[in-house]
Amino acid sequence: MDPRSGKYVGLIMAGIGIAVLLFNMVKYFQLKSEYDDLVKSCTEKVDGIVTSCDSYTVTRRKRISKHSHKTLTETYYKTTVTFKVDGEEYTAHSDSKTQYPVGAQTIVTYDPNEPSKNYLGSVPPNKYSVRLASMITGGFLFLAFVKIIFHSCHNIGRGVDDTVEGIERRRGHGQ
């Protein structure tokens, strides 16, 4: 195996890592900005009535060990709440793990200038923090494969054989 091939693999993987990092950075800041705008503009609270609360399940596999997985099933609820501001009716929607009984009263926080901009409860859902983990993963991918590139480039000039056979020969295990 040509030691330069590690350089090309490293370049491709570093490119993927930087793409993952940049995409998730853009999405993170976009979602964080939307969240901050919602918190800043939604200053009024009103009681609303739950008109529907439909459940759905999400099933995913979680790795426990190298050869073992666990199936996780979580229930979420799509909730619709109607509320009135100055005699006009509006709706608020929520997609969360909280189940609201139909007909129950709940708080809706809304923008007094634009009541259609709203959320249930006192704190809007945080949709941006999941992007942090993806940004960190992209960053680690980028750094790991940059290391491969530099290692490959460094060894090319020294004529180092980075194949398994070459490494075993250097360790004295080869024939």
C-alpha positions as CSV (number, residue, x, y, z in Angstrom):
1,M,0.0,0.0,0.0
2,D,1.4,3.4,-1.0
3,P,1.9,5.6,2.1
4,R,0.5,8.5,0.2
5,S,-3.0,6.8,0.1
6,G,-3.4,7.7,3.7
7,K,-3.0,11.3,2.7
8,Y,-5.9,11.1,0.3
9,V,-8.2,9.2,2.6
10,G,-7.3,11.8,5.3
11,L,-8.1,14.6,2.9
12,I,-11.5,13.1,2.0
13,M,-12.4,12.4,5.7
14,A,-11.2,15.8,6.9
15,G,-13.4,17.4,4.2
16,I,-16.4,15.4,5.5
17,G,-15.5,16.4,9.0
18,I,-15.3,20.1,8.2
19,A,-18.6,19.8,6.2
20,V,-20.4,18.2,9.2
21,L,-18.9,20.9,11.5
22,L,-19.9,23.8,9.3
23,F,-23.4,22.5,8.5
24,N,-24.1,22.0,12.2
25,M,-22.6,25.4,13.1
26,V,-24.9,27.1,10.7
27,K,-28.0,25.2,11.9
28,Y,-27.0,25.7,15.6
29,F,-26.8,29.5,15.2
30,Q,-29.9,29.7,13.1
31,L,-32.0,27.7,15.6
32,K,-30.4,29.5,18.6
33,S,-31.3,32.9,16.9
34,E,-34.9,31.7,16.3
35,Y,-35.1,30.6,20.0
36,D,-33.7,33.9,21.3
37,D,-36.1,35.9,19.1
38,L,-39.1,33.8,20.4
39,V,-38.1,34.3,24.0
40,K,-37.6,38.0,23.5
41,S,-40.8,38.7,21.6
42,C,-43.2,36.4,23.4
43,T,-43.9,38.4,26.6
44,E,-47.7,37.8,27.2
45,K,-49.4,34.8,28.7
46,V,-52.9,33.6,28.3
47,D,-54.9,30.5,29.2
48,G,-55.7,28.2,26.3
49,I,-57.8,25.1,25.8
50,V,-56.3,21.8,24.6
51,T,-58.3,20.8,21.5
52,S,-56.2,17.8,20.5
53,C,-53.3,15.7,21.8
54,D,-52.3,12.9,19.5
55,S,-49.6,10.4,20.5
56,Y,-46.9,8.8,18.3
57,T,-43.9,6.7,19.1
58,V,-40.3,6.9,18.1
59,T,-38.2,3.7,18.2
60,R,-34.5,3.7,18.0
61,R,-31.6,1.4,18.8
62,K,-29.0,2.4,21.4
63,R,-25.7,0.7,21.4
64,I,-24.8,-0.7,24.8
65,S,-21.6,-2.5,24.0
66,K,-19.7,-3.6,20.9
67,H,-22.1,-6.5,20.3
68,S,-25.3,-5.4,22.1
69,H,-28.0,-3.0,21.4
70,K,-31.1,-1.9,23.3
71,T,-34.3,-0.8,21.6
72,L,-35.8,2.4,23.0
73,T,-39.4,3.4,22.4
74,E,-40.4,6.9,23.4
75,T,-43.9,8.4,23.2
76,Y,-44.4,12.0,22.0
77,Y,-47.5,14.1,21.7
78,K,-48.6,16.5,19.0
79,T,-50.8,19.0,20.9
80,T,-53.0,21.8,19.6
81,V,-54.2,24.5,21.9
82,T,-56.7,27.3,21.0
83,F,-56.5,30.7,22.8
84,K,-58.0,34.1,22.3
85,V,-56.3,37.5,22.2
86,D,-58.6,40.6,21.8
87,G,-61.5,38.4,20.8
88,E,-59.6,36.7,18.0
89,E,-58.9,33.0,18.2
90,Y,-55.4,31.6,17.6
91,T,-53.8,28.2,17.8
92,A,-50.6,27.0,19.4
93,H,-48.9,23.7,18.6
94,S,-46.5,21.6,20.6
95,D,-44.5,18.5,19.8
96,S,-43.2,17.1,23.1
97,K,-43.2,14.3,25.6
98,T,-45.8,16.1,27.7
99,Q,-49.4,14.8,27.4
100,Y,-52.2,17.3,27.9
101,P,-55.8,16.0,28.4
102,V,-58.2,17.3,25.7
103,G,-60.3,20.1,27.2
104,A,-57.6,21.0,29.8
105,Q,-56.4,24.6,30.3
106,T,-52.8,25.4,29.8
107,I,-50.7,28.5,29.5
108,V,-49.7,29.9,26.1
109,T,-47.0,32.5,25.9
110,Y,-47.3,34.7,22.8
111,D,-46.0,37.8,21.0
112,P,-48.5,40.6,21.7
113,N,-47.7,42.1,18.3
114,E,-48.1,38.8,16.5
115,P,-50.1,36.2,18.6
116,S,-49.6,33.5,16.0
117,K,-46.0,33.5,17.2
118,N,-46.3,31.5,20.4
119,Y,-45.4,28.4,22.4
120,L,-47.0,26.3,25.2
121,G,-45.9,26.9,28.8
122,S,-43.3,29.3,30.1
123,V,-40.2,28.2,28.1
124,P,-40.1,27.4,24.4
125,P,-38.7,24.1,23.2
126,N,-34.9,24.1,22.8
127,K,-34.2,22.7,19.3
128,Y,-30.7,23.9,18.9
129,S,-28.6,22.2,21.6
130,V,-28.7,18.8,19.8
131,R,-26.5,20.5,17.1
132,L,-23.7,20.9,19.7
133,A,-23.0,17.2,19.8
134,S,-22.9,17.1,16.0
135,M,-20.5,20.1,15.8
136,I,-18.2,18.4,18.3
137,T,-18.3,15.2,16.3
138,G,-17.5,17.1,13.1
139,G,-14.6,18.9,14.8
140,F,-13.2,15.6,16.1
141,L,-13.5,14.0,12.7
142,F,-11.7,16.9,11.1
143,L,-8.9,16.9,13.6
144,A,-8.4,13.1,13.5
145,F,-8.1,13.0,9.8
146,V,-5.8,16.1,9.7
147,K,-3.5,14.1,11.9
148,I,-3.6,11.2,9.4
149,I,-2.8,13.7,6.6
150,F,0.2,15.1,8.5
151,H,1.4,11.7,9.5
152,S,1.2,10.4,5.9
153,C,3.0,13.5,4.6
154,H,5.7,13.3,7.2
155,N,6.3,9.6,6.5
156,I,6.4,10.0,2.7
157,G,9.5,12.2,2.9
158,R,11.2,9.7,5.2
159,G,10.3,6.7,3.1
160,V,8.4,5.0,5.9
161,D,6.4,2.0,5.0
162,D,3.0,2.4,6.8
163,T,1.5,-0.9,5.6
164,V,0.8,-3.5,8.2
165,E,3.8,-5.5,6.9
166,G,6.1,-2.4,7.2
167,I,5.0,-1.7,10.8
168,E,5.5,-5.4,11.8
169,R,9.0,-5.3,10.1
170,R,9.9,-2.2,12.1
171,R,8.8,-3.9,15.3
172,G,10.8,-7.0,14.5
173,H,7.8,-9.3,13.9
174,G,8.2,-9.7,10.2
175,Q,10.2,-12.4,8.5
